Amino acid sequence: MTLNERAAKLTGLATRLHLQDGALLAGRLLLSLIFLHEGATLATHFEGAAKAMAALGVGLPLFIATVALQLGAGLSVATGLLARLGGIGLGLFCLATAMLFHTNFASQNEL
């Protein structure tokens, strides 16, 4: 293999790795955006959201933990710092939310 062939092969590999890194970053940002938006919305409308959650039987400490989880784990996934731990936390949060609150399939808002 000549030097030019090796250089071309390395350039192709670098390009593929660069595209893969960009795709992973885009995926992390898009996934975390859902949770960051919702956490920020709950935090900025704290009093009203806390009352709505209390009506569903969610106490204030659990509501605060929910906001902290959405913002903290969302940032974790977005930045890539402890991304797996953040992803596991968000996954468990989604499972718990689905099983406890999204059980009325006749309601379009819960699908």
FIZA-8442 format. One line per field, with one value per residue (C-alpha): residue number from 0; z, x, y. Coordinates in Angstrom, 1 decimal, padded with zeros to 4 digits, always signed. Each point is the difference from the previous one (the first is absolute). Layout:
seq (NUM_...);
Z (Z_...);
X (X_...);
Y (Y_...);
// end
This chain:
seq (0_1_2_3_4_5_6_7_8_9_10_11_12_13_14_15_16_17_18_19_20_21_22_23_24_25_26_27_28_29_30_31_32_33_34_35_36_37_38_39_40_41_42_43_44_45_46_47_48_49_50_51_52_53_54_55_56_57_58_59_60_61_62_63_64_65_66_67_68_69_70_71_72_73_74_75_76_77_78_79_80_81_82_83_84_85_86_87_88_89_90_91_92_93_94_95_96_97_98_99_100_101_102_103_104_105_106_107_108_109_110);
Z (+000.0_-001.0_+002.2_-001.9_+000.4_+003.7_+000.3_-001.9_+002.2_+003.2_-001.4_-000.7_+003.5_+001.6_-002.0_+001.1_+003.6_-000.2_-001.4_+002.6_+002.8_-001.5_-000.1_+003.6_+001.1_-001.9_+001.5_+003.5_-000.4_-001.5_+002.7_+002.8_-001.4_+000.9_+003.6_+000.3_-001.5_+002.3_+003.1_-000.8_-000.6_+003.4_+001.7_-001.5_+000.8_+003.3_+002.1_-002.5_-001.0_+003.7_+000.5_-003.0_+001.1_+003.5_-001.5_-001.5_+003.4_-000.6_+003.1_-000.2_+000.8_-002.9_-002.3_+000.8_-000.6_-003.4_-001.1_+001.2_-001.8_-003.2_+000.0_+001.4_-002.0_-003.1_+000.4_+000.6_-003.2_-002.0_+001.1_+000.1_+003.6_+001.7_-002.9_+000.7_+003.5_-001.2_-002.7_+002.6_+002.3_-002.8_-001.2_+003.5_+000.3_-003.3_+001.1_+003.4_-001.6_-002.6_+002.5_+002.6_-002.0_-003.6_+000.4_-001.6_-003.6_-001.0_+000.7_-002.9_+002.4_+001.6_-003.1);
X (+000.0_+001.4_+000.3_-002.8_-002.3_+000.6_-000.7_-003.2_-001.1_+000.8_-001.9_-003.1_+000.2_+000.3_-003.0_-002.1_+000.9_-000.7_-003.5_-000.6_+001.0_-002.3_-002.9_+000.5_+000.1_-003.1_-001.8_+001.1_-001.2_-003.4_-000.6_+000.9_-001.9_-003.3_+000.9_+001.8_-003.0_-002.5_+002.2_+000.5_-003.8_-000.7_+002.6_-001.2_-003.6_+000.8_-003.0_-002.6_+001.8_+000.4_-003.8_-000.8_+002.4_-001.5_-003.4_+001.4_+001.4_+003.6_+001.4_+002.3_+003.3_-000.7_-001.0_+003.3_+001.9_-001.8_+001.1_+003.6_+000.1_-001.3_+002.4_+003.0_-000.2_-001.0_+003.2_+002.0_-001.2_+000.4_+003.6_+001.1_+001.1_-001.2_-002.3_-000.8_-001.0_-002.2_-001.5_-000.8_-001.6_-002.1_-001.0_-001.1_-001.8_-001.9_-001.0_-001.3_-001.8_-001.6_-001.2_-001.3_-001.4_-000.6_-002.5_-003.2_+000.5_-003.3_+001.4_+002.0_+002.2_+001.3_+001.2);
Y (+000.0_+003.3_+003.1_+001.7_-003.0_+000.0_+003.7_-000.4_-002.9_+002.1_+003.0_-002.1_-001.5_+003.4_+001.3_-002.9_+000.5_+003.7_-000.7_-002.6_+002.4_+002.7_-002.4_-001.1_+003.6_+000.8_-003.0_+000.9_+003.6_-001.0_-002.5_+002.3_+002.9_-001.7_-000.2_+003.3_+001.8_-001.8_+000.6_+003.6_+000.5_-001.6_+002.1_+003.3_-000.8_-001.6_+001.0_-001.0_-003.2_-001.0_+000.5_-002.1_-002.7_+000.1_-000.6_-003.2_-001.1_+001.1_+001.8_+003.0_-002.0_-002.4_+002.9_+001.7_-003.2_-000.4_+003.5_-000.6_-003.4_+001.4_+002.9_-001.8_-003.2_+002.0_+002.1_-003.2_-001.6_+003.3_+000.6_-003.6_+000.2_-003.1_-000.5_-003.6_+000.7_+002.9_-002.2_-002.8_+002.6_+001.4_-003.5_-001.0_+003.3_-000.6_-003.6_+001.3_+002.9_-002.3_-002.6_+002.5_+002.9_-001.0_-002.8_+001.5_-001.0_+001.5_+003.5_+001.4_+002.0_-003.2_-001.8);
// end
